[in-house]
Amino acid sequence: MKLDHATIVTTNLEAARNFFRNVAGLTEGKRPPFSIRGYWLYARGRAVIHLVSSCVREQIGRTSPRIDHAAFRMENPAEWEALLERLRVHGVSYQLTEVPSARELQLFVELEPGVVVEFVTALPAPRI
């Protein structure tokens, strides 16, 4: 099983769209003609992030913004380095956490209060 998509209900649709396009490196793509404003963002041909304007959700009694986090695994060290460079270029703050028991490095970005995006990669193999 793998992550299909995460839906993020946000009060700042354009800022979230710009983050996922310009920093996370996703591509905006085709989205069904829903009556709700939003965007679908793609990685490797799959719509992995569905962004939705918060105004409709509030009308049906759900709070926004809301999602705990969506996580993207990066297997390629060059892909990880490119992400770090885009974060730097766009002035995006982040928190790094090393998980030694899992041999992983996690990077967290808070888009807005309550909306966090995680990027995770394997730590380099120990040198013998």
N, C-alpha and C positions, 0 to 999 in steps of 0.2 A: 504494500500500500504506500502511496505517496501523496503529498499534499496536492489537492486539485486546485483550490483557490482560497483566498481569504477575502471576505467582503469587509470593507472599511466604510463605516458611516461617519462622515466628517462634516464639520462646520466650515471647513476651508477646502473646498473641492479642488480649486486651482493650485493651491500650495502642495497638496498631496499629489496631484497629477505631476507637477513639476519635479517633486522629489523622486517619484518612481521613474520618471523618464530621464531626468538629467543626472541624478546621483546613483540610483539603483541600477540604471542602465536598461530598464525595460522599454518595450516598444508599445506605443498606443496602437490599438487595433479595433477590429470590427466588434460591435456591440449590438444586440437586438434593440429594436426601437421601443424601449420601455418609456412609460410616461414620466419616470423619475430621471432627473439629471444625473449623469455619471459617466464613467470611463472604464474600459477594460484595458488592462496592461498585460503584455505578453512576454514570456521568456521561452525561447526555443519553440515557438509556434503554439504555445498553450496560454490561455487567459488565466494567469495565476493571481492577479489582484483585480477585484471588482471594487471600484470607488463609487459611492453613492452619496448624493447630497443629503444632509441630515433633515431638511425641512419635512419631508414626507414621513420619515420614521417617527418624528416627534408627534405627528398628528395621530399615529396609531398607538401612542403610549409607550414607546421605547425611548430610552435615553440615548443621547449622542454627545460627543463622539463616543464610539465604543468598539473595542476589540482589545484583547489582551496584547497579542502580538502575532505577527506572521513571521516565519523564519525561512530564510533561503540558504541552502547549503551550497558552498562553492568548493568544488573539488580541485580546481586548477589554481596553483599558486599565482600565476600571472593574472588571473581573473580577480583574485583577492587584492593583489597590489594595485590593479586598475581601480578597484572600488575605493581603496584608501586614498588614491590620488584624486578621484572625483569628489570624495568627501572634503579633502583639503581645498581643492579649487573652489568648491561651492560654499566653503565656510561652515560646513555642517558639523556640529558637535556630536561626539559619540563616546560610549563607554566600552572599554575592552575588558573581558573577563576570560581568564585561562581556566580550563577545566582539566586538570592533570589526569584525573582518573579516566576520563573519556578521550584524552589526548586531543582536545579540541580548543579552539579559540573562538569566543563569541564576541560579536560587536553589536551594540544596541544603539539605536537612534530613536529619540522621542520626537515624532512629527508634531504632536500637540498633546496636551495633557490627556492621558488615557489611550494614546495610540502609539505603540512601540513596534519598530521593525528590527528583527534580529538577522544578522548574517553570521554564518558559522562555517569554519573550515578546520581541517585536521592540522594539528601541530606537526612541525617537521619531525622526522624520525630522529631519535637520539643518536649522536655520533659515538662510535665505539672506539 
